Amino acid sequence: MFILNSFNLWNSSSTPDIKRHMYLEITKASSICDESMTNYQPHLNSINKFVKKYKKLLIFQSQNIKL
């Protein structure tokens, strides 16, 4: 569920800056998870917070795009 939401957010992102931030955050969390699979939940929680933080911004941007 989390991964699906992340990909949906990624695909709806219209700015390279937000994609860069998302990439760095997900890469950081996944590398930490690879080192210690027994303690991965806090890192997934931090990504979820990040996704929620930028979701409002992405919705705002999508409403302002003129087709």
N, CA, C and O atoms as CSV, one atom per row, in Angstrom:
chain,resi,resn,atom,element,x,y,z
A,1,MET,N,N,0.825,-1.195,0.000
A,1,MET,CA,C,0.000,0.000,0.000
A,1,MET,C,C,0.867,1.255,0.000
A,1,MET,O,O,0.641,2.184,-0.776
A,2,PHE,N,N,1.865,1.265,0.887
A,2,PHE,CA,C,2.755,2.424,0.959
A,2,PHE,C,C,3.482,2.653,-0.360
A,2,PHE,O,O,3.559,3.782,-0.845
A,3,ILE,N,N,4.016,1.577,-0.937
A,3,ILE,CA,C,4.765,1.709,-2.186
A,3,ILE,C,C,3.862,2.200,-3.302
A,3,ILE,O,O,4.271,3.047,-4.097
A,4,LEU,N,N,2.654,1.691,-3.377
A,4,LEU,CA,C,1.705,2.139,-4.395
A,4,LEU,C,C,1.416,3.629,-4.244
A,4,LEU,O,O,1.393,4.355,-5.237
A,5,ASN,N,N,1.197,4.090,-3.019
A,5,ASN,CA,C,0.954,5.510,-2.784
A,5,ASN,C,C,2.158,6.348,-3.179
A,5,ASN,O,O,2.006,7.445,-3.716
A,6,SER,N,N,3.349,5.838,-2.916
A,6,SER,CA,C,4.561,6.573,-3.278
A,6,SER,C,C,4.685,6.719,-4.784
A,6,SER,O,O,5.039,7.788,-5.279
A,7,PHE,N,N,4.392,5.642,-5.522
A,7,PHE,CA,C,4.481,5.724,-6.975
A,7,PHE,C,C,3.414,6.644,-7.552
A,7,PHE,O,O,3.673,7.376,-8.508
A,8,ASN,N,N,2.214,6.610,-6.975
A,8,ASN,CA,C,1.170,7.522,-7.435
A,8,ASN,C,C,1.574,8.964,-7.201
A,8,ASN,O,O,1.361,9.821,-8.058
A,9,LEU,N,N,2.154,9.231,-6.049
A,9,LEU,CA,C,2.614,10.577,-5.741
A,9,LEU,C,C,3.743,10.978,-6.679
A,9,LEU,O,O,3.790,12.111,-7.158
A,10,TRP,N,N,4.651,10.046,-6.937
A,10,TRP,CA,C,5.769,10.318,-7.841
A,10,TRP,C,C,5.255,10.677,-9.230
A,10,TRP,O,O,5.703,11.660,-9.821
A,11,ASN,N,N,4.325,9.894,-9.751
A,11,ASN,CA,C,3.810,10.125,-11.097
A,11,ASN,C,C,3.014,11.414,-11.201
A,11,ASN,O,O,2.962,12.018,-12.272
A,12,SER,N,N,2.398,11.843,-10.122
A,12,SER,CA,C,1.606,13.066,-10.166
A,12,SER,C,C,2.455,14.309,-9.917
A,12,SER,O,O,1.977,15.433,-10.070
A,13,SER,N,N,3.703,14.108,-9.537
A,13,SER,CA,C,4.574,15.248,-9.256
A,13,SER,C,C,4.939,15.963,-10.545
A,13,SER,O,O,5.341,15.342,-11.528
A,14,SER,N,N,4.790,17.280,-10.519
A,14,SER,CA,C,5.048,18.039,-11.740
A,14,SER,C,C,6.367,18.795,-11.695
A,14,SER,O,O,6.767,19.391,-12.695
A,15,THR,N,N,7.048,18.782,-10.559
A,15,THR,CA,C,8.295,19.537,-10.471
A,15,THR,C,C,9.472,18.609,-10.198
A,15,THR,O,O,9.375,17.707,-9.367
A,16,PRO,N,N,10.577,18.827,-10.892
A,16,PRO,CA,C,11.774,18.003,-10.672
A,16,PRO,C,C,12.306,18.123,-9.247
A,16,PRO,O,O,12.880,17.171,-8.718
A,17,ASP,N,N,12.119,19.289,-8.620
A,17,ASP,CA,C,12.628,19.501,-7.274
A,17,ASP,C,C,11.963,18.561,-6.274
A,17,ASP,O,O,12.631,17.990,-5.412
A,18,ILE,N,N,10.651,18.402,-6.391
A,18,ILE,CA,C,9.936,17.500,-5.487
A,18,ILE,C,C,10.352,16.059,-5.755
A,18,ILE,O,O,10.529,15.282,-4.817
A,19,LYS,N,N,10.509,15.697,-7.021
A,19,LYS,CA,C,10.950,14.332,-7.340
A,19,LYS,C,C,12.344,14.068,-6.784
A,19,LYS,O,O,12.626,12.970,-6.304
A,20,ARG,N,N,13.210,15.067,-6.847
A,20,ARG,CA,C,14.566,14.905,-6.318
A,20,ARG,C,C,14.515,14.674,-4.809
A,20,ARG,O,O,15.201,13.791,-4.294
A,21,HIS,N,N,13.707,15.460,-4.099
A,21,HIS,CA,C,13.573,15.283,-2.653
A,21,HIS,C,C,13.012,13.906,-2.325
A,21,HIS,O,O,13.489,13.239,-1.406
A,22,MET,N,N,12.002,13.480,-3.074
A,22,MET,CA,C,11.414,12.162,-2.837
A,22,MET,C,C,12.441,11.068,-3.085
A,22,MET,O,O,12.544,10.124,-2.302
A,23,TYR,N,N,13.198,11.185,-4.165
A,23,TYR,CA,C,14.209,10.181,-4.496
A,23,TYR,C,C,15.240,10.074,-3.374
A,23,TYR,O,O,15.588,8.971,-2.951
A,24,LEU,N,N,15.723,11.211,-2.896
A,24,LEU,CA,C,16.730,11.202,-1.839
A,24,LEU,C,C,16.182,10.584,-0.556
A,24,LEU,O,O,16.870,9.811,0.110
A,25,GLU,N,N,14.952,10.925,-0.215
A,25,GLU,CA,C,14.354,10.403,1.016
A,25,GLU,C,C,14.129,8.897,0.928
A,25,GLU,O,O,14.422,8.165,1.874
A,26,ILE,N,N,13.612,8.437,-0.202
A,26,ILE,CA,C,13.351,7.007,-0.378
A,26,ILE,C,C,14.662,6.226,-0.453
A,26,ILE,O,O,14.757,5.129,0.096
A,27,THR,N,N,15.666,6.776,-1.123
A,27,THR,CA,C,16.970,6.122,-1.216
A,27,THR,C,C,17.609,5.997,0.157
A,27,THR,O,O,18.150,4.949,0.509
A,28,LYS,N,N,17.542,7.075,0.930
A,28,LYS,CA,C,18.114,7.061,2.274
A,28,LYS,C,C,17.440,5.995,3.132
A,28,LYS,O,O,18.114,5.217,3.807
A,29,ALA,N,N,16.126,5.962,3.105
A,29,ALA,CA,C,15.392,4.998,3.927
A,29,ALA,C,C,15.640,3.567,3.467
A,29,ALA,O,O,15.780,2.669,4.297
A,30,SER,N,N,15.697,3.344,2.155
A,30,SER,CA,C,15.894,1.976,1.672
A,30,SER,C,C,17.297,1.477,1.979
A,30,SER,O,O,17.476,0.289,2.247
A,31,SER,N,N,18.301,2.357,1.947
A,31,SER,CA,C,19.656,1.915,2.278
A,31,SER,C,C,19.763,1.577,3.760
A,31,SER,O,O,20.461,0.637,4.142
A,32,ILE,N,N,19.067,2.348,4.588
A,32,ILE,CA,C,19.059,2.031,6.017
A,32,ILE,C,C,18.336,0.712,6.255
A,32,ILE,O,O,18.764,-0.098,7.077
A,33,CYS,N,N,17.238,0.500,5.534
A,33,CYS,CA,C,16.480,-0.752,5.674
A,33,CYS,C,C,17.319,-1.949,5.253
A,33,CYS,O,O,17.237,-3.012,5.867
A,34,ASP,N,N,18.127,-1.785,4.209
A,34,ASP,CA,C,18.977,-2.880,3.754
A,34,ASP,C,C,19.981,-3.276,4.828
A,34,ASP,O,O,20.312,-4.453,4.970
A,35,GLU,N,N,20.472,-2.282,5.591
A,35,GLU,CA,C,21.452,-2.566,6.628
A,35,GLU,C,C,20.828,-3.305,7.809
A,35,GLU,O,O,21.478,-4.145,8.431
A,36,SER,N,N,19.589,-3.000,8.112
A,36,SER,CA,C,18.954,-3.604,9.279
A,36,SER,C,C,17.471,-3.836,9.032
A,36,SER,O,O,16.641,-2.974,9.322
A,37,MET,N,N,17.147,-4.997,8.498
A,37,MET,CA,C,15.755,-5.293,8.172
A,37,MET,C,C,14.894,-5.457,9.425
A,37,MET,O,O,13.667,-5.410,9.345
A,38,THR,N,N,15.528,-5.648,10.573
A,38,THR,CA,C,14.745,-5.827,11.794
A,38,THR,C,C,14.188,-4.510,12.318
A,38,THR,O,O,13.292,-4.507,13.161
A,39,ASN,N,N,14.709,-3.397,11.827
A,39,ASN,CA,C,14.279,-2.102,12.352
A,39,ASN,C,C,13.885,-1.169,11.213
A,39,ASN,O,O,14.349,-0.030,11.161
A,40,TYR,N,N,13.042,-1.632,10.306
A,40,TYR,CA,C,12.695,-0.832,9.135
A,40,TYR,C,C,11.470,0.050,9.333
A,40,TYR,O,O,11.303,1.027,8.604
A,41,GLN,N,N,10.612,-0.263,10.292
A,41,GLN,CA,C,9.353,0.475,10.446
A,41,GLN,C,C,9.546,1.976,10.698
A,41,GLN,O,O,8.816,2.771,10.106
A,42,PRO,N,N,10.484,2.401,11.541
A,42,PRO,CA,C,10.655,3.847,11.737
A,42,PRO,C,C,11.015,4.583,10.447
A,42,PRO,O,O,10.631,5.738,10.264
A,43,HIS,N,N,11.742,3.926,9.563
A,43,HIS,CA,C,12.138,4.569,8.315
A,43,HIS,C,C,10.959,4.664,7.360
A,43,HIS,O,O,10.822,5.654,6.641
A,44,LEU,N,N,10.113,3.652,7.345
A,44,LEU,CA,C,8.896,3.734,6.537
A,44,LEU,C,C,7.984,4.831,7.072
A,44,LEU,O,O,7.326,5.532,6.303
A,45,ASN,N,N,7.948,4.973,8.382
A,45,ASN,CA,C,7.143,6.036,8.979
A,45,ASN,C,C,7.655,7.404,8.559
A,45,ASN,O,O,6.862,8.309,8.301
A,46,SER,N,N,8.974,7.568,8.487
A,46,SER,CA,C,9.519,8.865,8.081
A,46,SER,C,C,9.190,9.165,6.623
A,46,SER,O,O,8.952,10.321,6.270
A,47,ILE,N,N,9.173,8.143,5.773
A,47,ILE,CA,C,8.794,8.363,4.373
A,47,ILE,C,C,7.314,8.710,4.286
A,47,ILE,O,O,6.923,9.579,3.507
A,48,ASN,N,N,6.491,8.037,5.081
A,48,ASN,CA,C,5.064,8.354,5.079
A,48,ASN,C,C,4.818,9.800,5.484
A,48,ASN,O,O,3.965,10.468,4.901
A,49,LYS,N,N,5.553,10.290,6.474
A,49,LYS,CA,C,5.426,11.690,6.882
A,49,LYS,C,C,5.834,12.609,5.739
A,49,LYS,O,O,5.196,13.631,5.489
A,50,PHE,N,N,6.905,12.232,5.050
A,50,PHE,CA,C,7.383,13.026,3.919
A,50,PHE,C,C,6.332,13.084,2.817
A,50,PHE,O,O,6.071,14.147,2.255
A,51,VAL,N,N,5.730,11.935,2.512
A,51,VAL,CA,C,4.707,11.872,1.465
A,51,VAL,C,C,3.515,12.749,1.840
A,51,VAL,O,O,2.993,13.483,1.001
A,52,LYS,N,N,3.091,12.674,3.082
A,52,LYS,CA,C,1.962,13.498,3.522
A,52,LYS,C,C,2.301,14.983,3.431
A,52,LYS,O,O,1.450,15.804,3.086
A,53,LYS,N,N,3.555,15.320,3.746
A,53,LYS,CA,C,3.980,16.719,3.722
A,53,LYS,C,C,3.878,17.304,2.317
A,53,LYS,O,O,3.443,18.444,2.148
A,54,TYR,N,N,4.273,16.538,1.319
A,54,TYR,CA,C,4.285,17.053,-0.050
A,54,TYR,C,C,2.996,16.796,-0.816
A,54,TYR,O,O,2.799,17.348,-1.899
A,55,LYS,N,N,2.129,15.978,-0.275
A,55,LYS,CA,C,0.891,15.665,-0.985
A,55,LYS,C,C,0.031,16.914,-1.173
A,55,LYS,O,O,-0.529,17.125,-2.248
A,56,LYS,N,N,-0.076,17.732,-0.143
A,56,LYS,CA,C,-0.861,18.966,-0.244
A,56,LYS,C,C,-0.266,19.893,-1.292
A,56,LYS,O,O,-0.997,20.520,-2.059
A,57,LEU,N,N,1.050,19.982,-1.325
A,57,LEU,CA,C,1.714,20.830,-2.316
A,57,LEU,C,C,1.437,20.335,-3.725
A,57,LEU,O,O,1.184,21.139,-4.623
A,58,LEU,N,N,1.480,19.031,-3.932
A,58,LEU,CA,C,1.228,18.477,-5.260
A,58,LEU,C,C,-0.214,18.703,-5.692
A,58,LEU,O,O,-0.478,18.994,-6.859
A,59,ILE,N,N,-1.137,18.570,-4.764
A,59,ILE,CA,C,-2.548,18.827,-5.089
A,59,ILE,C,C,-2.724,20.283,-5.477
A,59,ILE,O,O,-3.423,20.593,-6.442
A,60,PHE,N,N,-2.096,21.173,-4.733
A,60,PHE,CA,C,-2.183,22.600,-5.038
A,60,PHE,C,C,-1.612,22.885,-6.425
A,60,PHE,O,O,-2.206,23.636,-7.198
A,61,GLN,N,N,-0.466,22.291,-6.742
A,61,GLN,CA,C,0.151,22.500,-8.051
A,61,GLN,C,C,-0.736,21.970,-9.165
A,61,GLN,O,O,-0.886,22.620,-10.199
A,62,SER,N,N,-1.318,20.810,-8.967
A,62,SER,CA,C,-2.139,20.219,-10.025
A,62,SER,C,C,-3.387,21.053,-10.282
A,62,SER,O,O,-3.893,21.072,-11.404
A,63,GLN,N,N,-3.884,21.730,-9.280
A,63,GLN,CA,C,-5.054,22.584,-9.465
A,63,GLN,C,C,-4.706,23.857,-10.227
A,63,GLN,O,O,-5.575,24.474,-10.844
A,64,ASN,N,N,-3.445,24.246,-10.184
A,64,ASN,CA,C,-3.024,25.479,-10.839
A,64,ASN,C,C,-2.479,25.269,-12.248
A,64,ASN,O,O,-2.120,26.232,-12.925
A,65,ILE,N,N,-2.417,24.017,-12.690
A,65,ILE,CA,C,-1.923,23.732,-14.043
A,65,ILE,C,C,-3.037,24.010,-15.040
A,65,ILE,O,O,-4.156,23.519,-14.894
A,66,LYS,N,N,-2.718,24.798,-16.048
A,66,LYS,CA,C,-3.715,25.109,-17.077
A,66,LYS,C,C,-3.508,24.177,-18.262
A,66,LYS,O,O,-2.411,24.092,-18.814
A,67,LEU,N,N,-4.552,23.494,-18.639
A,67,LEU,CA,C,-4.459,22.553,-19.764
A,67,LEU,C,C,-4.814,23.237,-21.060
A,67,LEU,O,O,-4.792,22.605,-22.117
